[in-house]
Amino acid sequence: FFGFTHCPHVCPLTLRNIARMEKSLPLELQDRLKVIFISVDPARDNMNVLSKHMEKFSKNFIAGTDTEDKLQEILQKFGARYSKTQTKDKRVFFDHTSQVFVINARGHWVDSLAYDSTAEDFKKAYISANAKRELPPQPERDIELLGENKTCSLTEKACEIKTSLGVITLGFDSAPVMVNKKLKIKAATSQESFQPFELDFEGLDQDMGFIRTTFNKSSAKNYEADITLPVCDLPRMRWKAKLILKNAQGTEKGVIFNFITKN
């Protein structure tokens, strides 16, 4: 898990829930668990600071950091990223990928969880990790883009795009779209050859890191996914949502929708 000790919300919430998960495990599973917190703020988070910070959550949690070059090398393995920003009152803040990466006993990355996953969610992912297949590295996708809807905002209503694959619709279950709140996203297609598979979110006014969710089929041509968008320091944030569609042969195509969140 990537973060920094001055993180106001995402990092402490994640660490608290992982600590709750650790306490719920049988002792033999607690002994096998390794929780690694990697700070993207080496200027302030030296090893002494990190050690004291981890003690607030669990004496078994490990923390570390490195140079910017080394950090970038590690983050890229998971399609993760971070950036440094400064608020109007001169506070230093880091935007960073907020997902928790699950690595099994063979050293394989097998799962990713949202930062606000519950202790029970983390427990299920941990217990099932050794039975899962390794995930491939997830850099930015180079896929055919079928279109972008620039006139309709998902903040206000569901939006659609007419493409060579038919009409593709995407919408949130509530408006306005809020940060730091679990949201349900619904996708629909007018055909079945290419199915909604994943949704990548990109902050346009501030780099919010790598944010991705995966769809589950709810009916013949309808799909649903859950996401919690991280809190940013801006009162207003413009977002792009890239919907990835995949066919039975594994070919991927994409469409882009736009929306705005407000703090």
MONOR-V563230 format. One line per field, one symbol per residue. ss: DSSP state (H for helix, E for strand, L for the rest). phi: phi as a letter, one per 40 degrees, with the letter a starting at -180 (. if undefined). Layout:
ss->???
phi->???
This chain:
ss->LEELLLLLLHHHHHHHHHHHHHHHLLHHHHHHLLLEEEELLLLLLLHHHHHHHHHLLLLLLEEELLLHHHHHHHHHLLLLLEEEEELLLLLEEEEELLLEEEELLLLLEEEEELLLLLHHHHHHHHHHHHHLLLLLLLLLLLLEEEEEEEEEELLLLLEEEEELLEEEEEEELLLLLLLLLEEEEEEEELLLLLEEEEEEEEELLLLLLLEEEELEEEELLEEEEEEELLLLLLLEEEEEEEEEEELLLLLEEEEEEEEEEEL
phi->.baaccdcadcccccccccccdcccddccdcccbbbbbccbccbccccccccccccbacccbbaaacdcccccccccbgcaaabbbcccgccbbcadbcbbbbcccgccbabbcccccdcccccccccdcccccccdbcdcbbcccibccbbbcccacbbbcbcchcbbbaccabccbcfacbbbbbabcabcbbdbabbbbcccacbgcbabbcbcbadbbbbababcccbcccabcbbbcccbbbccgcbbbbbbbabbbc
